[in-house]
Amino acid sequence: MKLSMPRYDQAAVLVVGDVMLDRYWHGGTSRISPEAPVPVVKVEQIEDRPGGAANVALNIAALGGQVRLVGVTGRDEAAGSLQRSLQSAGVACHFQQVEEQPTIVKLRVLSRHQQLLRMDFEEPFATDAQALAAQVEALLDGVAVLILSDYGKGALPNHQALISLARARGITVLADPKGTDFSIYRGASLITPNLHEFETIVGRCADEAELVRKGAALMNELALGALLITRGEHGMTLLRPEQAPLHLPARAREVFDVTGAGDTVISTLAASLAAGESLPNAVGLANLAAGIVVGKLGTAAISAPELRRAVQREQGSERGVVGVEQLLVALEDARAHGEKIVFTNGCFDILHAGHVAYLEQARAQGDRLVLAVNDDASVSRLKGPGRPINSVDRRMAVLAGLGAVDWVVSFSEDTPETLLRRVRPDVLVKGGDYGIEGVVGADIVRAYGGEVRVLGLVENSSTTAIVEKIRGEA
């Protein structure tokens, strides 16, 4: 599966469900209470994070998507904290506020990154189903995906009405299900139960074959477009009618906290589908995102740069030999991390000490070095018959092994001007004894505010001289 980073800024998603506030009290513990055999926590920091459906919406916004959120809260301090946090992240909030009930709050007490206690402040909301449907219908314009983020707290009294409204407009409906009655999600495009939730409905599955068989029966019974079962350390399984199952392994390097992992899965999946990705690719991206979030403490959102870097690792484009499109994705991530991009180019037919010293100088001009290499045909045009000595794939493989070089990419023209216009480096460097105005592409780089620098060359180091010496001795 070849993954790429979608244009999340073109993704429009509506999230409807149970919003809540995840509150964290952090502090040190140094003694046991004299009143009971429990640790005494000296609270030093209070942290509020959006939870439930609010965390789903926050994850979509963190990826760069356009997101609207519908939910129910009280009219209290917790609702104000929730709304401020979401709006500052770019989430458009549309809350029904109930005077006589508190906003759902889950309070966790932590010490040294370990959770000692959780306290839930909640009463299920008696949501006005008719008002909710009218509110959702008014917000569906321009939306590509509707998420039903169901935590069983009363914000979704009319699943079928919402599914019908969306499907009538051709909008994809994703549901994160809860409870023991999945019939309320009938007709959804896809539901995302975890393995425990799935087996609560269909019974225990002894192996993958039974899981696939029972999953297919459930899809048929509920007229689902697809079923994604998240299976913890065993990854994910995507089932679609009349198609082979897709099993994806878990991507987590280290599992620290699984809180909110399901929110990350459905939010990444929805944003990816809304951005035009195929379902298998969207699931692959969601799997990568889940692997990131379980390495974080508590409810957390995955940023676009974090996911982009995971995609690069998956595709092997974190450094080394890359294609132009891979390079552009890698550069987008580097720039998101504030890194300065340096660009140089050449034939590099026979690598010698002068090349190595020059590339080390070039790398010192910034944080990342892009090395563009002439392909075989362009080397032949520039250097004459019998060149190159080494083919472009061999030249690139050797250059990629140098510590100074981040990415190596080839180009077919005699000059790298076309590539420069796409890469737009911060610094263009060239080795030689000529002035800046003689550097090919200098006008392109300087026009958008980039820098052009000429570096010195190591004396008595030349590929042409090496070739002539070998031929003379032969």
Phi, psi and omega in degrees: 000120181264109182267150174219164182276117181290166173276083184294339178291349177259005182267126178241121186228140173249125178251129177232128179168198185276107178269149179205166179251125173264115183249135182239129172252118181253142176186169180271156175233131179225358181206164176263140181298138175286349183270336182196158182283065179225151179289148174264123180256123175271102187290121183244343182211136175243129184231131177249135177224143175296138180232171181061224180301331178294324177291324176301311180298318180298320179298320179294317178297322181295332176281348180103007181280163175267123187223138174244143184232128176244130179196184182237133177224173167278185174247078189213184182298321181295320178297320178296318179297317180298313183293318179299316181297316182291315182295325178293337178270356178098012178273129176274111186266134176228085186260138164275121182255126183255121186299314192272002181236148179278153170297141180292126180232134173245113184259125179243134177256124184233146173220128181054043177066016177246133179280124181262329187201144171233135177235130181254129175248101185200149168221131180303139180275140172266080186289141175286102186298320182292318179294322179296314180299318180295321180294316179295316180301322181289340183258002185281343181300129177080000181271138178262331183222137173250129175252129170258104183262094192258117174246010177070029182257006173102357182282346182238080181275352189218061181308313185297324179295318181291319178298317180296318179301315183288314183295330177296336179259006180076022182268132177293135180243120175249139179229133171262101193278157174220163174088190184248008179233097181275359180295338179292346179259013182306134177087359178293154178291325181196142171238154188234062178288151168279174186299320180297315179297320180295314182289336174298327181274314190257352185094166184296142178251119184287332181204180183295325180298318179290322177300315180295317181295314180289327176295318178297321179295320180294318178300317180294317182296322185258005180054046180274148176284330180193165180221125177244116181256118177271131193236030176060234183293350178264007175085223183222155174231123177258125178243135177225144181304132174061027175227154180295144178295149177247112179257123179246130179288157176295144183251001184293132174278323179209126180268117181252318183201123183271003180303127175080004182297321178296323177297318180296319181298307186289329179289316178294320178299313182294313181298322180292317177296318180294335178274001175101007179286153173290161182298314179300318179293321178297321177293320177300318178293320178296324178295319176297316181298319179297322178296332177283314190291329181287351174270004180250162180270126174073191179293124185216152177257148178262126180276160178301315178300323178296315180292320180299319179293324177294321177297319179298316178299320181297322183268359180072022183253018178296327170195171179103202181285127182222161169275172183298315181295320175300318180299316182296322176295316180297321180291325177299319178293316180301317180292325178297336177264012176075022183272143182269128186261127177248143183230135169215169184210166178166181180273317178050052186290309174239113184291131180223180186299326178297319177299313184299315180296319180297315182293327175294321175296318180298316181298329181290351180278352180194205183259331183225138181245122173260125180246115180262129187242132176297137176286177188298318182295319181289326175297317180298320179293323183279323188255345178100177182302147180086355177243145006279160173287318180249139180292161186299323181293325178287320178298316181293322180297318179293315181297323180295340180279352180281137181296335182282342188260129176269307182227140176241128181224147180259159173218154189257344180282169178290333177235159182270021188299317179300315179295320179301321181296331180273321183284321181049062181293158174286326181224129172255124180239152178212145177263142178155181182250023179253169182280171182301323183295341179273357180280123179297127180091358181300320181295325179296312184290318181291333181296327179259012175096007178282172181253151175235128181228140176253127181253156179284164178247151175288130182296150175059031176232113183206132177298317181300317179296321179296315180299316181295321179295317179297314182293324178293320180286332180292000000 
